[in-house]
Amino acid sequence: MHPHYLCQAIADTPRVAVYGTLKQGFNNAHWLNGATLLGSDITSALTLYDIGRYPGAKWQPSKGVMIEVYEISIAQLAQLDRLEDYRADAPTAGEYDRQQITTCFGLAWVYLYNPSVTGKTAISEGGWHMPSISNVQQPR
């Protein structure tokens, strides 16, 4: 059985908007296996930041960044919350917060990056591109 907050979240908004490694063709796309891709959209409400191995989004105006919108289940939302380190009891304490964004498919959940992006490269138009393996900094 899923926690009440997940049941309420999926009842309110059964969609998620993704902008990085969860998009088709990227290394975390498998987390959305079984979800229904509704399509792509462009949002000017977010600016992406290149964090290195993945991007982070902030509520900052942009020229338009590309997102994919999926219809998801409660189980998929729970998995995404774990992947993104979303903490329902303290949303700003995890790596990402989950909030709603308006898309052409209706409201969707989007994961917003909590840490500072000072010194990170902003992506205010288009989308994030996965770095090649040789450019990825390995964990210490």
N, CA, C and O atoms as CSV, one atom per row, in Angstrom:
chain,resi,resn,atom,element,x,y,z
A,1,MET,N,N,0.835,-1.184,0.000
A,1,MET,CA,C,0.000,0.000,0.000
A,1,MET,C,C,0.884,1.254,0.000
A,1,MET,O,O,1.907,1.308,0.682
A,2,HIS,N,N,0.476,2.237,-0.761
A,2,HIS,CA,C,1.248,3.468,-0.895
A,2,HIS,C,C,0.828,4.491,0.155
A,2,HIS,O,O,-0.329,4.518,0.574
A,3,PRO,N,N,1.775,5.335,0.580
A,3,PRO,CA,C,1.443,6.389,1.538
A,3,PRO,C,C,0.356,7.314,0.986
A,3,PRO,O,O,0.209,7.460,-0.227
A,4,HIS,N,N,-0.389,7.925,1.879
A,4,HIS,CA,C,-1.495,8.803,1.506
A,4,HIS,C,C,-1.047,9.935,0.581
A,4,HIS,O,O,-1.763,10.291,-0.355
A,5,TYR,N,N,0.140,10.503,0.842
A,5,TYR,CA,C,0.582,11.633,0.021
A,5,TYR,C,C,0.725,11.227,-1.446
A,5,TYR,O,O,0.472,12.038,-2.337
A,6,LEU,N,N,1.132,9.972,-1.710
A,6,LEU,CA,C,1.255,9.509,-3.095
A,6,LEU,C,C,-0.120,9.322,-3.731
A,6,LEU,O,O,-0.328,9.682,-4.890
A,7,CYS,N,N,-1.047,8.763,-2.976
A,7,CYS,CA,C,-2.407,8.563,-3.496
A,7,CYS,C,C,-3.021,9.900,-3.889
A,7,CYS,O,O,-3.633,10.021,-4.950
A,8,GLN,N,N,-2.855,10.903,-3.029
A,8,GLN,CA,C,-3.397,12.232,-3.310
A,8,GLN,C,C,-2.686,12.874,-4.497
A,8,GLN,O,O,-3.329,13.495,-5.343
A,9,ALA,N,N,-1.372,12.728,-4.565
A,9,ALA,CA,C,-0.591,13.334,-5.645
A,9,ALA,C,C,-1.007,12.777,-6.999
A,9,ALA,O,O,-1.172,13.539,-7.951
A,10,ILE,N,N,-1.177,11.469,-7.103
A,10,ILE,CA,C,-1.513,10.870,-8.398
A,10,ILE,C,C,-2.971,11.146,-8.746
A,10,ILE,O,O,-3.319,11.239,-9.923
A,11,ALA,N,N,-3.824,11.277,-7.736
A,11,ALA,CA,C,-5.226,11.627,-7.997
A,11,ALA,C,C,-5.318,13.056,-8.535
A,11,ALA,O,O,-6.125,13.339,-9.420
A,12,ASP,N,N,-4.495,13.946,-8.002
A,12,ASP,CA,C,-4.492,15.341,-8.457
A,12,ASP,C,C,-3.874,15.487,-9.839
A,12,ASP,O,O,-4.404,16.197,-10.693
A,13,THR,N,N,-2.754,14.814,-10.054
A,13,THR,CA,C,-1.970,14.992,-11.281
A,13,THR,C,C,-1.309,13.674,-11.668
A,13,THR,O,O,-0.262,13.328,-11.121
A,14,PRO,N,N,-1.905,12.931,-12.604
A,14,PRO,CA,C,-1.327,11.638,-12.995
A,14,PRO,C,C,-0.295,11.730,-14.118
A,14,PRO,O,O,-0.135,10.794,-14.901
A,15,ARG,N,N,0.400,12.861,-14.192
A,15,ARG,CA,C,1.388,13.068,-15.246
A,15,ARG,C,C,2.693,13.578,-14.639
A,15,ARG,O,O,2.709,14.163,-13.556
A,16,VAL,N,N,3.782,13.341,-15.362
A,16,VAL,CA,C,5.090,13.874,-14.979
A,16,VAL,C,C,5.741,14.473,-16.223
A,16,VAL,O,O,5.633,13.930,-17.322
A,17,ALA,N,N,6.419,15.605,-16.027
A,17,ALA,CA,C,7.184,16.255,-17.098
A,17,ALA,C,C,8.660,16.036,-16.802
A,17,ALA,O,O,9.129,16.334,-15.703
A,18,VAL,N,N,9.388,15.519,-17.778
A,18,VAL,CA,C,10.807,15.223,-17.572
A,18,VAL,C,C,11.644,16.012,-18.577
A,18,VAL,O,O,11.191,16.326,-19.678
A,19,TYR,N,N,12.874,16.323,-18.173
A,19,TYR,CA,C,13.720,17.195,-18.977
A,19,TYR,C,C,15.156,16.704,-19.087
A,19,TYR,O,O,15.971,17.355,-19.740
A,20,GLY,N,N,15.490,15.579,-18.469
A,20,GLY,CA,C,16.884,15.128,-18.454
A,20,GLY,C,C,17.030,13.652,-18.719
A,20,GLY,O,O,16.596,13.149,-19.755
A,21,THR,N,N,17.646,12.956,-17.775
A,21,THR,CA,C,17.999,11.547,-17.974
A,21,THR,C,C,16.794,10.626,-18.059
A,21,THR,O,O,16.952,9.461,-18.424
A,22,LEU,N,N,15.599,11.101,-17.735
A,22,LEU,CA,C,14.389,10.280,-17.844
A,22,LEU,C,C,13.772,10.336,-19.244
A,22,LEU,O,O,12.863,9.562,-19.545
A,23,LYS,N,N,14.250,11.232,-20.096
A,23,LYS,CA,C,13.707,11.341,-21.452
A,23,LYS,C,C,14.107,10.128,-22.292
A,23,LYS,O,O,15.087,9.442,-22.003
A,24,GLN,N,N,13.321,9.887,-23.337
A,24,GLN,CA,C,13.597,8.775,-24.244
A,24,GLN,C,C,15.026,8.847,-24.756
A,24,GLN,O,O,15.506,9.912,-25.146
A,25,GLY,N,N,15.705,7.691,-24.751
A,25,GLY,CA,C,17.063,7.605,-25.261
A,25,GLY,C,C,18.144,7.921,-24.239
A,25,GLY,O,O,19.332,7.791,-24.535
A,26,PHE,N,N,17.747,8.336,-23.043
A,26,PHE,CA,C,18.723,8.653,-22.000
A,26,PHE,C,C,18.798,7.511,-20.986
A,26,PHE,O,O,17.957,6.612,-20.983
A,27,ASN,N,N,19.810,7.562,-20.135
A,27,ASN,CA,C,20.125,6.404,-19.293
A,27,ASN,C,C,19.096,6.062,-18.218
A,27,ASN,O,O,19.126,4.942,-17.709
A,28,ASN,N,N,18.206,6.948,-17.850
A,28,ASN,CA,C,17.186,6.617,-16.847
A,28,ASN,C,C,15.786,6.465,-17.439
A,28,ASN,O,O,14.808,6.387,-16.695
A,29,ALA,N,N,15.680,6.421,-18.756
A,29,ALA,CA,C,14.373,6.294,-19.414
A,29,ALA,C,C,13.635,5.036,-18.973
A,29,ALA,O,O,12.404,5.009,-18.986
A,30,HIS,N,N,14.369,3.991,-18.582
A,30,HIS,CA,C,13.728,2.735,-18.170
A,30,HIS,C,C,12.838,2.907,-16.941
A,30,HIS,O,O,11.951,2.086,-16.706
A,31,TRP,N,N,13.060,3.963,-16.152
A,31,TRP,CA,C,12.206,4.223,-14.990
A,31,TRP,C,C,10.773,4.539,-15.421
A,31,TRP,O,O,9.850,4.455,-14.611
A,32,LEU,N,N,10.584,4.901,-16.685
A,32,LEU,CA,C,9.252,5.223,-17.188
A,32,LEU,C,C,8.675,4.106,-18.060
A,32,LEU,O,O,7.679,4.318,-18.752
A,33,ASN,N,N,9.288,2.920,-18.035
A,33,ASN,CA,C,8.719,1.780,-18.749
A,33,ASN,C,C,7.297,1.550,-18.248
A,33,ASN,O,O,7.052,1.512,-17.042
A,34,GLY,N,N,6.382,1.401,-19.166
A,34,GLY,CA,C,4.984,1.187,-18.810
A,34,GLY,C,C,4.188,2.472,-18.700
A,34,GLY,O,O,2.958,2.434,-18.666
A,35,ALA,N,N,4.868,3.613,-18.642
A,35,ALA,CA,C,4.175,4.906,-18.636
A,35,ALA,C,C,3.764,5.234,-20.071
A,35,ALA,O,O,4.345,4.715,-21.024
A,36,THR,N,N,2.779,6.079,-20.215
A,36,THR,CA,C,2.316,6.476,-21.538
A,36,THR,C,C,2.891,7.837,-21.900
A,36,THR,O,O,2.601,8.836,-21.241
A,37,LEU,N,N,3.703,7.873,-22.945
A,37,LEU,CA,C,4.235,9.145,-23.427
A,37,LEU,C,C,3.100,9.904,-24.098
A,37,LEU,O,O,2.542,9.448,-25.096
A,38,LEU,N,N,2.762,11.059,-23.546
A,38,LEU,CA,C,1.714,11.888,-24.134
A,38,LEU,C,C,2.281,12.758,-25.246
A,38,LEU,O,O,1.579,13.092,-26.200
A,39,GLY,N,N,3.558,13.125,-25.120
A,39,GLY,CA,C,4.215,13.911,-26.148
A,39,GLY,C,C,5.210,14.885,-25.563
A,39,GLY,O,O,5.506,14.862,-24.368
A,40,SER,N,N,5.716,15.734,-26.419
A,40,SER,CA,C,6.706,16.741,-26.020
A,40,SER,C,C,6.044,18.103,-25.906
A,40,SER,O,O,4.984,18.354,-26.481
A,41,ASP,N,N,6.690,18.963,-25.157
A,41,ASP,CA,C,6.220,20.328,-24.978
A,41,ASP,C,C,7.447,21.202,-24.760
A,41,ASP,O,O,8.546,20.697,-24.530
A,42,ILE,N,N,7.259,22.485,-24.831
A,42,ILE,CA,C,8.308,23.452,-24.524
A,42,ILE,C,C,7.766,24.359,-23.441
A,42,ILE,O,O,6.650,24.867,-23.548
A,43,THR,N,N,8.557,24.564,-22.394
A,43,THR,CA,C,8.142,25.441,-21.311
A,43,THR,C,C,9.135,26.584,-21.146
A,43,THR,O,O,10.349,26.390,-21.209
A,44,SER,N,N,8.597,27.763,-20.937
A,44,SER,CA,C,9.451,28.913,-20.657
A,44,SER,C,C,9.464,29.224,-19.157
A,44,SER,O,O,10.023,30.237,-18.736
A,45,ALA,N,N,8.853,28.357,-18.358
A,45,ALA,CA,C,8.799,28.554,-16.903
A,45,ALA,C,C,10.057,28.042,-16.204
A,45,ALA,O,O,10.321,28.406,-15.058
A,46,LEU,N,N,10.833,27.203,-16.884
A,46,LEU,CA,C,12.005,26.586,-16.269
A,46,LEU,C,C,13.284,26.951,-17.004
A,46,LEU,O,O,13.292,27.162,-18.216
A,47,THR,N,N,14.351,27.018,-16.245
A,47,THR,CA,C,15.704,27.049,-16.796
A,47,THR,C,C,16.397,25.803,-16.271
A,47,THR,O,O,16.302,25.484,-15.086
A,48,LEU,N,N,17.089,25.104,-17.150
A,48,LEU,CA,C,17.845,23.925,-16.749
A,48,LEU,C,C,19.272,24.334,-16.428
A,48,LEU,O,O,19.786,25.327,-16.942
A,49,TYR,N,N,19.892,23.551,-15.573
A,49,TYR,CA,C,21.307,23.748,-15.241
A,49,TYR,C,C,22.027,22.433,-15.422
A,49,TYR,O,O,21.543,21.378,-15.012
A,50,ASP,N,N,23.194,22.511,-16.045
A,50,ASP,CA,C,24.022,21.326,-16.254
A,50,ASP,C,C,24.757,21.038,-14.949
A,50,ASP,O,O,25.677,21.761,-14.566
A,51,ILE,N,N,24.336,19.972,-14.275
A,51,ILE,CA,C,24.935,19.587,-12.996
A,51,ILE,C,C,26.107,18.630,-13.224
A,51,ILE,O,O,26.906,18.391,-12.317
A,52,GLY,N,N,26.204,18.089,-14.433
A,52,GLY,CA,C,27.264,17.130,-14.764
A,52,GLY,C,C,26.641,15.895,-15.391
A,52,GLY,O,O,26.399,15.867,-16.597
A,53,ARG,N,N,26.381,14.878,-14.587
A,53,ARG,CA,C,25.798,13.638,-15.096
A,53,ARG,C,C,24.298,13.758,-15.326
A,53,ARG,O,O,23.688,12.857,-15.902
A,54,TYR,N,N,23.705,14.845,-14.891
A,54,TYR,CA,C,22.271,15.074,-15.053
A,54,TYR,C,C,21.995,16.565,-14.900
A,54,TYR,O,O,22.835,17.303,-14.384
A,55,PRO,N,N,20.817,17.015,-15.348
A,55,PRO,CA,C,20.477,18.430,-15.201
A,55,PRO,C,C,19.588,18.664,-13.974
A,55,PRO,O,O,19.039,17.729,-13.390
A,56,GLY,N,N,19.472,19.903,-13.618
A,56,GLY,CA,C,18.532,20.321,-12.590
A,56,GLY,C,C,17.742,21.498,-13.130
A,56,GLY,O,O,18.273,22.305,-13.894
A,57,ALA,N,N,16.482,21.604,-12.740
A,57,ALA,CA,C,15.631,22.700,-13.204
A,57,ALA,C,C,15.297,23.631,-12.052
A,57,ALA,O,O,15.150,23.203,-10.907
A,58,LYS,N,N,15.182,24.896,-12.370
A,58,LYS,CA,C,14.770,25.930,-11.420
A,58,LYS,C,C,13.616,26.707,-12.031
A,58,LYS,O,O,13.506,26.822,-13.252
A,59,TRP,N,N,12.746,27.244,-11.160
A,59,TRP,CA,C,11.680,28.138,-11.631
A,59,TRP,C,C,12.326,29.451,-12.028
A,59,TRP,O,O,12.408,30.376,-11.221
A,60,GLN,N,N,12.772,29.533,-13.234
A,60,GLN,CA,C,13.356,30.755,-13.778
A,60,GLN,C,C,12.945,30.849,-15.239
A,60,GLN,O,O,12.997,29.851,-15.958
A,61,PRO,N,N,12.537,32.027,-15.689
A,61,PRO,CA,C,12.107,32.170,-17.091
A,61,PRO,C,C,13.217,31.787,-18.060
A,61,PRO,O,O,14.401,32.011,-17.807
A,62,SER,N,N,12.800,31.204,-19.172
A,62,SER,CA,C,13.747,30.803,-20.204
A,62,SER,C,C,13.160,31.110,-21.570
A,62,SER,O,O,12.028,31.580,-21.688
A,63,LYS,N,N,13.947,30.838,-22.594
A,63,LYS,CA,C,13.473,30.993,-23.968
A,63,LYS,C,C,12.685,29.767,-24.402
A,63,LYS,O,O,12.127,29.746,-25.499
A,64,GLY,N,N,12.634,28.761,-23.567
A,64,GLY,CA,C,11.880,27.547,-23.858
A,64,GLY,C,C,12.741,26.310,-23.810
A,64,GLY,O,O,13.619,26.124,-24.653
A,65,VAL,N,N,12.496,25.459,-22.827
A,65,VAL,CA,C,13.223,24.195,-22.730
A,65,VAL,C,C,12.272,23.045,-23.046
A,65,VAL,O,O,11.079,23.099,-22.750
A,66,MET,N,N,12.828,22.016,-23.646
A,66,MET,CA,C,12.044,20.871,-24.098
A,66,MET,C,C,11.803,19.894,-22.950
A,66,MET,O,O,12.710,19.569,-22.184
A,67,ILE,N,N,10.560,19.440,-22.853
A,67,ILE,CA,C,10.177,18.439,-21.862
A,67,ILE,C,C,9.369,17.348,-22.557
A,67,ILE,O,O,8.783,17.565,-23.618
A,68,GLU,N,N,9.352,16.181,-21.941
A,68,GLU,CA,C,8.449,15.105,-22.352
A,68,GLU,C,C,7.452,14.913,-21.221
A,68,GLU,O,O,7.808,15.003,-20.046
A,69,VAL,N,N,6.203,14.647,-21.581
A,69,VAL,CA,C,5.150,14.481,-20.589
A,69,VAL,C,C,4.595,13.064,-20.688
A,69,VAL,O,O,4.249,12.580,-21.766
A,70,TYR,N,N,4.520,12.417,-19.525
A,70,TYR,CA,C,4.060,11.034,-19.438
A,70,TYR,C,C,2.873,10.928,-18.488
A,70,TYR,O,O,2.789,11.651,-17.495
A,71,GLU,N,N,1.968,10.028,-18.805
A,71,GLU,CA,C,0.937,9.635,-17.843
A,71,GLU,C,C,1.533,8.484,-17.044
A,71,GLU,O,O,2.040,7.518,-17.613
A,72,ILE,N,N,1.467,8.596,-15.715
A,72,ILE,CA,C,2.127,7.623,-14.853
A,72,ILE,C,C,1.161,7.052,-13.821
A,72,ILE,O,O,0.070,7.575,-13.597
A,73,SER,N,N,1.599,5.971,-13.210
A,73,SER,CA,C,0.840,5.314,-12.143
A,73,SER,C,C,1.390,5.740,-10.789
A,73,SER,O,O,2.439,6.379,-10.708
A,74,ILE,N,N,0.689,5.388,-9.751
A,74,ILE,CA,C,1.142,5.684,-8.394
A,74,ILE,C,C,2.469,4.984,-8.098
A,74,ILE,O,O,3.329,5.556,-7.429
A,75,ALA,N,N,2.644,3.757,-8.586
A,75,ALA,CA,C,3.898,3.024,-8.366
A,75,ALA,C,C,5.056,3.729,-9.065
A,75,ALA,O,O,6.156,3.805,-8.519
A,76,GLN,N,N,4.814,4.244,-10.267
A,76,GLN,CA,C,5.869,4.958,-10.992
A,76,GLN,C,C,6.224,6.271,-10.293
A,76,GLN,O,O,7.396,6.643,-10.229
A,77,LEU,N,N,5.223,6.969,-9.774
A,77,LEU,CA,C,5.499,8.199,-9.042
A,77,LEU,C,C,6.344,7.905,-7.803
A,77,LEU,O,O,7.269,8.654,-7.485
A,78,ALA,N,N,6.028,6.825,-7.112
A,78,ALA,CA,C,6.810,6.437,-5.930
A,78,ALA,C,C,8.264,6.145,-6.320
A,78,ALA,O,O,9.187,6.541,-5.608
A,79,GLN,N,N,8.470,5.456,-7.446
A,79,GLN,CA,C,9.833,5.158,-7.910
A,79,GLN,C,C,10.576,6.433,-8.283
A,79,GLN,O,O,11.755,6.581,-7.962
A,80,LEU,N,N,9.896,7.352,-8.958
A,80,LEU,CA,C,10.534,8.608,-9.345
A,80,LEU,C,C,10.896,9.445,-8.121
A,80,LEU,O,O,11.949,10.081,-8.086
A,81,ASP,N,N,10.018,9.440,-7.115
A,81,ASP,CA,C,10.330,10.165,-5.874
A,81,ASP,C,C,11.612,9.631,-5.242
A,81,ASP,O,O,12.436,10.405,-4.757
A,82,ARG,N,N,11.780,8.313,-5.248
A,82,ARG,CA,C,13.002,7.718,-4.694
A,82,ARG,C,C,14.221,8.084,-5.544
A,82,ARG,O,O,15.257,8.483,-5.012
A,83,LEU,N,N,14.092,7.948,-6.852
A,83,LEU,CA,C,15.195,8.268,-7.760
A,83,LEU,C,C,15.644,9.719,-7.588
A,83,LEU,O,O,16.842,10.003,-7.567
A,84,GLU,N,N,14.696,10.624,-7.468
A,84,GLU,CA,C,15.001,12.056,-7.413
A,84,GLU,C,C,15.247,12.556,-5.991
A,84,GLU,O,O,15.477,13.748,-5.785
A,85,ASP,N,N,15.201,11.662,-5.019
A,85,ASP,CA,C,15.420,12.019,-3.618
A,85,ASP,C,C,14.433,13.083,-3.149
A,85,ASP,O,O,14.794,14.019,-2.435
A,86,TYR,N,N,13.172,12.918,-3.571
A,86,TYR,CA,C,12.105,13.804,-3.117
A,86,TYR,C,C,11.623,13.328,-1.755
A,86,TYR,O,O,11.353,12.141,-1.570
A,87,ARG,N,N,11.516,14.235,-0.815
A,87,ARG,CA,C,11.085,13.914,0.544
A,87,ARG,C,C,9.800,14.664,0.855
A,87,ARG,O,O,9.817,15.870,1.099
A,88,ALA,N,N,8.688,13.943,0.843
A,88,ALA,CA,C,7.378,14.572,1.046
A,88,ALA,C,C,7.285,15.298,2.371
A,88,ALA,O,O,6.603,16.317,2.473
A,89,ASP,N,N,7.966,14.783,3.396
A,89,ASP,CA,C,7.896,15.397,4.719
A,89,ASP,C,C,8.803,16.619,4.842
A,89,ASP,O,O,8.652,17.397,5.784
A,90,ALA,N,N,9.729,16.803,3.922
A,90,ALA,CA,C,10.639,17.952,3.925
A,90,ALA,C,C,11.104,18.202,2.492
A,90,ALA,O,O,12.249,17.897,2.159
A,91,PRO,N,N,10.233,18.753,1.632
A,91,PRO,CA,C,10.521,18.865,0.196
A,91,PRO,C,C,11.809,19.586,-0.174
A,91,PRO,O,O,12.391,19.295,-1.219
A,92,THR,N,N,12.266,20.511,0.648
A,92,THR,CA,C,13.486,21.234,0.297
A,92,THR,C,C,14.736,20.553,0.850
A,92,THR,O,O,15.847,21.028,0.617
A,93,ALA,N,N,14.571,19.452,1.578
A,93,ALA,CA,C,15.708,18.747,2.172
A,93,ALA,C,C,16.337,17.737,1.217
A,93,ALA,O,O,17.520,17.427,1.349
A,94,GLY,N,N,15.577,17.222,0.266
A,94,GLY,CA,C,16.110,16.255,-0.688
A,94,GLY,C,C,16.809,16.968,-1.836
A,94,GLY,O,O,16.870,18.197,-1.877
A,95,GLU,N,N,17.332,16.180,-2.766
A,95,GLU,CA,C,18.006,16.789,-3.909
A,95,GLU,C,C,17.009,17.499,-4.819
A,95,GLU,O,O,17.325,18.531,-5.411
A,96,TYR,N,N,15.811,16.944,-4.925
A,96,TYR,CA,C,14.780,17.532,-5.777
A,96,TYR,C,C,13.485,17.702,-4.997
A,96,TYR,O,O,13.176,16.925,-4.093
A,97,ASP,N,N,12.737,18.732,-5.364
A,97,ASP,CA,C,11.382,18.954,-4.881
A,97,ASP,C,C,10.444,18.608,-6.042
A,97,ASP,O,O,10.811,18.767,-7.206
A,98,ARG,N,N,9.257,18.146,-5.730
A,98,ARG,CA,C,8.277,17.829,-6.780
A,98,ARG,C,C,7.165,18.861,-6.725
A,98,ARG,O,O,6.501,19.021,-5.700
A,99,GLN,N,N,6.965,19.560,-7.837
A,99,GLN,CA,C,5.916,20.573,-7.926
A,99,GLN,C,C,5.171,20.414,-9.242
A,99,GLN,O,O,5.601,19.672,-10.124
A,100,GLN,N,N,4.051,21.116,-9.368
A,100,GLN,CA,C,3.250,21.027,-10.581
A,100,GLN,C,C,3.644,22.107,-11.578
A,100,GLN,O,O,3.960,23.239,-11.213
A,101,ILE,N,N,3.614,21.717,-12.853
A,101,ILE,CA,C,3.885,22.642,-13.953
A,101,ILE,C,C,2.763,22.487,-14.975
A,101,ILE,O,O,2.220,21.398,-15.162
A,102,THR,N,N,2.431,23.580,-15.623
A,102,THR,CA,C,1.421,23.556,-16.674
A,102,THR,C,C,2.075,23.129,-17.982
A,102,THR,O,O,3.096,23.682,-18.390
A,103,THR,N,N,1.469,22.133,-18.635
A,103,THR,CA,C,1.940,21.672,-19.946
A,103,THR,C,C,0.756,21.697,-20.903
A,103,THR,O,O,-0.377,21.939,-20.485
A,104,CYS,N,N,1.007,21.453,-22.156
A,104,CYS,CA,C,-0.089,21.394,-23.126
A,104,CYS,C,C,-0.965,20.160,-22.913
A,104,CYS,O,O,-2.021,20.039,-23.533
A,105,PHE,N,N,-0.538,19.250,-22.046
A,105,PHE,CA,C,-1.299,18.043,-21.721
A,105,PHE,C,C,-2.001,18.170,-20.368
A,105,PHE,O,O,-2.591,17.203,-19.886
A,106,GLY,N,N,-1.942,19.338,-19.761
A,106,GLY,CA,C,-2.500,19.572,-18.440
A,106,GLY,C,C,-1.383,19.657,-17.408
A,106,GLY,O,O,-0.201,19.643,-17.753
A,107,LEU,N,N,-1.762,19.744,-16.158
A,107,LEU,CA,C,-0.769,19.813,-15.093
A,107,LEU,C,C,0.048,18.532,-15.044
A,107,LEU,O,O,-0.467,17.440,-15.284
A,108,ALA,N,N,1.331,18.685,-14.729
A,108,ALA,CA,C,2.228,17.531,-14.591
A,108,ALA,C,C,3.178,17.816,-13.440
A,108,ALA,O,O,3.482,18.970,-13.140
A,109,TRP,N,N,3.638,16.756,-12.803
A,109,TRP,CA,C,4.670,16.902,-11.786
A,109,TRP,C,C,6.002,17.135,-12.476
A,109,TRP,O,O,6.271,16.568,-13.535
A,110,VAL,N,N,6.822,17.960,-11.880
A,110,VAL,CA,C,8.177,18.194,-12.372
A,110,VAL,C,C,9.087,18.232,-11.155
A,110,VAL,O,O,8.693,18.715,-10.093
A,111,TYR,N,N,10.290,17.728,-11.307
A,111,TYR,CA,C,11.250,17.702,-10.207
A,111,TYR,C,C,12.194,18.894,-10.357
A,111,TYR,O,O,12.861,19.055,-11.379
A,112,LEU,N,N,12.233,19.725,-9.314
A,112,LEU,CA,C,13.049,20.932,-9.291
A,112,LEU,C,C,14.259,20.716,-8.397
A,112,LEU,O,O,14.151,20.156,-7.306
A,113,TYR,N,N,15.383,21.156,-8.862
A,113,TYR,CA,C,16.658,20.957,-8.173
A,113,TYR,C,C,16.752,21.886,-6.966
A,113,TYR,O,O,16.611,23.102,-7.103
A,114,ASN,N,N,16.989,21.321,-5.793
A,114,ASN,CA,C,17.063,22.117,-4.571
A,114,ASN,C,C,18.407,22.816,-4.326
A,114,ASN,O,O,18.402,23.982,-3.932
A,115,PRO,N,N,19.564,22.157,-4.541
A,115,PRO,CA,C,20.836,22.817,-4.224
A,115,PRO,C,C,21.088,24.073,-5.071
A,115,PRO,O,O,20.406,24.312,-6.068
A,116,SER,N,N,22.055,24.846,-4.663
A,116,SER,CA,C,22.453,26.034,-5.403
A,116,SER,C,C,23.004,25.645,-6.778
A,116,SER,O,O,23.636,24.601,-6.941
A,117,VAL,N,N,22.750,26.500,-7.745
A,117,VAL,CA,C,23.292,26.276,-9.092
A,117,VAL,C,C,24.368,27.306,-9.427
A,117,VAL,O,O,24.739,27.476,-10.589
A,118,THR,N,N,24.855,27.979,-8.411
A,118,THR,CA,C,25.933,28.952,-8.612
A,118,THR,C,C,27.124,28.261,-9.276
A,118,THR,O,O,27.602,27.228,-8.807
A,119,GLY,N,N,27.584,28.842,-10.353
A,119,GLY,CA,C,28.721,28.286,-11.080
A,119,GLY,C,C,28.354,27.213,-12.089
A,119,GLY,O,O,29.224,26.728,-12.813
A,120,LYS,N,N,27.087,26.832,-12.152
A,120,LYS,CA,C,26.641,25.815,-13.122
A,120,LYS,C,C,26.193,26.499,-14.407
A,120,LYS,O,O,25.734,27.640,-14.379
A,121,THR,N,N,26.324,25.810,-15.522
A,121,THR,CA,C,25.929,26.349,-16.814
A,121,THR,C,C,24.413,26.293,-16.972
A,121,THR,O,O,23.800,25.235,-16.830
A,122,ALA,N,N,23.819,27.448,-17.269
A,122,ALA,CA,C,22.371,27.527,-17.487
A,122,ALA,C,C,22.039,27.102,-18.913
A,122,ALA,O,O,22.770,27.403,-19.857
A,123,ILE,N,N,20.929,26.403,-19.044
A,123,ILE,CA,C,20.398,26.011,-20.352
A,123,ILE,C,C,19.012,26.649,-20.422
A,123,ILE,O,O,18.052,26.125,-19.857
A,124,SER,N,N,18.915,27.777,-21.114
A,124,SER,CA,C,17.655,28.507,-21.138
A,124,SER,C,C,16.905,28.355,-22.458
A,124,SER,O,O,15.885,29.004,-22.690
A,125,GLU,N,N,17.432,27.482,-23.317
A,125,GLU,CA,C,16.754,27.211,-24.581
A,125,GLU,C,C,17.162,25.832,-25.067
A,125,GLU,O,O,18.337,25.468,-25.023
A,126,GLY,N,N,16.173,25.064,-25.534
A,126,GLY,CA,C,16.463,23.729,-26.039
A,126,GLY,C,C,16.415,22.693,-24.945
A,126,GLY,O,O,15.446,22.623,-24.188
A,127,GLY,N,N,17.452,21.892,-24.856
A,127,GLY,CA,C,17.454,20.821,-23.873
A,127,GLY,C,C,18.847,20.457,-23.421
A,127,GLY,O,O,19.849,20.950,-23.939
A,128,TRP,N,N,18.881,19.582,-22.443
A,128,TRP,CA,C,20.128,19.095,-21.882
A,128,TRP,C,C,20.628,17.925,-22.718
A,128,TRP,O,O,19.840,17.103,-23.186
A,129,HIS,N,N,21.929,17.856,-22.901
A,129,HIS,CA,C,22.537,16.753,-23.638
A,129,HIS,C,C,23.444,15.980,-22.699
A,129,HIS,O,O,24.280,16.561,-22.008
A,130,MET,N,N,23.273,14.665,-22.680
A,130,MET,CA,C,24.076,13.827,-21.802
A,130,MET,C,C,25.540,13.899,-22.210
A,130,MET,O,O,25.874,13.741,-23.384
A,131,PRO,N,N,26.414,14.138,-21.231
A,131,PRO,CA,C,27.837,14.198,-21.568
A,131,PRO,C,C,28.363,12.821,-21.952
A,131,PRO,O,O,27.826,11.794,-21.537
A,132,SER,N,N,29.419,12.822,-22.748
A,132,SER,CA,C,30.036,11.530,-23.078
A,132,SER,C,C,30.720,11.001,-21.831
A,132,SER,O,O,31.066,11.770,-20.934
A,133,ILE,N,N,30.917,9.699,-21.771
A,133,ILE,CA,C,31.501,9.033,-20.597
A,133,ILE,C,C,32.855,9.651,-20.232
A,133,ILE,O,O,33.174,9.779,-19.050
A,134,SER,N,N,33.639,10.030,-21.219
A,134,SER,CA,C,34.969,10.571,-20.927
A,134,SER,C,C,34.889,11.936,-20.247
A,134,SER,O,O,35.838,12.357,-19.586
A,135,ASN,N,N,33.759,12.628,-20.407
A,135,ASN,CA,C,33.616,13.953,-19.790
A,135,ASN,C,C,32.929,13.925,-18.436
A,135,ASN,O,O,32.858,14.950,-17.758
A,136,VAL,N,N,32.428,12.776,-18.035
A,136,VAL,CA,C,31.711,12.679,-16.770
A,136,VAL,C,C,32.707,12.496,-15.633
A,136,VAL,O,O,33.562,11.612,-15.678
A,137,GLN,N,N,32.592,13.312,-14.649
A,137,GLN,CA,C,33.469,13.200,-13.478
A,137,GLN,C,C,33.009,11.992,-12.662
A,137,GLN,O,O,31.836,11.887,-12.304
A,138,GLN,N,N,33.921,11.101,-12.377
A,138,GLN,CA,C,33.604,9.894,-11.635
A,138,GLN,C,C,33.564,10.201,-10.141
A,138,GLN,O,O,34.309,11.058,-9.668
A,139,PRO,N,N,32.688,9.499,-9.381
A,139,PRO,CA,C,32.633,9.723,-7.941
A,139,PRO,C,C,33.954,9.372,-7.281
A,139,PRO,O,O,34.682,8.497,-7.750
A,140,ARG,N,N,34.253,10.053,-6.201
A,140,ARG,CA,C,35.521,9.799,-5.505
A,140,ARG,C,C,35.369,8.715,-4.473
A,140,ARG,O,O,36.335,8.370,-3.792
